[in-house]
Amino acid sequence: MRKYSLIPHEIFFQGEKIQKIMICEMSTSVFVFLYDTLEDGFSYHQQSFSSIAEAKSYYQQLGIHSLDWHSIPDCLEYCNLDWIAPVRLKGRNIGTPNLEGIYEQFDGSHWIEIFPFKEDDK
């Protein structure tokens, strides 16, 4: 189960305005991802919990309460949990991940190389 919500009011965490939150429930843990952008991409903070209740308590402590949650599909194998779109580090699926910041995004029929970092982000 994965779902996200846009944050309708100003809340800051670690000096960054939280624009979006995602919850991802896996078989052994629950992740909360915080984003400083509305665009799909990497989160700037993640925290793991053993249950949905613990995750909810965590984001409520940050001041995030009533949200309009949007369900999204679970990740494809080898994909990054914090992206909405199916995105993976190139080569991760064959055991030789590219460490140069080259990623792949699935467009519904094949994988396309993407470069989600700006030069100054690396």
C-alpha positions, -999 to 999 in steps of 0.1 A, spaced: 0 0 0 13 34 -9 -5 68 -7 5 104 -7 -10 138 2 -1 174 -5 3 195 26 -22 223 25 -5 246 51 31 256 60 49 230 81 87 229 82 110 200 91 148 202 91 146 237 77 126 226 46 89 233 39 70 200 37 50 201 4 41 164 2 41 133 23 40 96 13 34 65 33 46 32 20 36 0 38 58 -30 32 56 -65 47 79 -58 76 78 -20 80 61 13 71 80 42 56 71 79 58 87 101 31 87 139 33 92 161 2 101 197 -3 85 198 -38 52 189 -54 71 172 -83 77 135 -83 112 127 -72 134 118 -43 122 126 -8 144 147 15 136 128 46 124 92 54 116 74 86 106 38 91 82 24 116 68 -10 125 31 -1 120 8 24 103 -3 36 138 33 46 146 37 63 112 5 83 118 16 93 152 49 105 138 35 128 111 8 141 134 36 152 158 50 172 129 16 190 127 2 170 97 -33 160 105 -63 159 82 -51 150 47 -66 141 14 -48 109 7 -43 96 -29 -37 59 -33 -9 50 -58 3 16 -72 29 -4 -53 64 -1 -66 77 -24 -93 106 -46 -83 139 -28 -78 122 7 -80 127 35 -55 100 35 -29 99 73 -26 90 80 -63 54 78 -74 65 68 -110 84 35 -114 120 47 -112 150 26 -105 188 30 -105 200 18 -138 214 -18 -135 199 -25 -101 177 -52 -117 208 -71 -129 230 -67 -98 252 -40 -113 237 -6 -102 251 24 -119 265 48 -93 268 78 -116 232 89 -110 217 74 -141 182 61 -134 155 45 -155 118 52 -156 92 28 -169 69 44 -194 44 14 -195 63 -6 -222 100 0 -217 126 16 -195 139 51 -204 171 66 -190 166 97 -169 190 120 -150 170 132 -120 199 152 -105 211 187 -115 249 188 -118 252 208 -85 231 181 -67 256 153 -72 
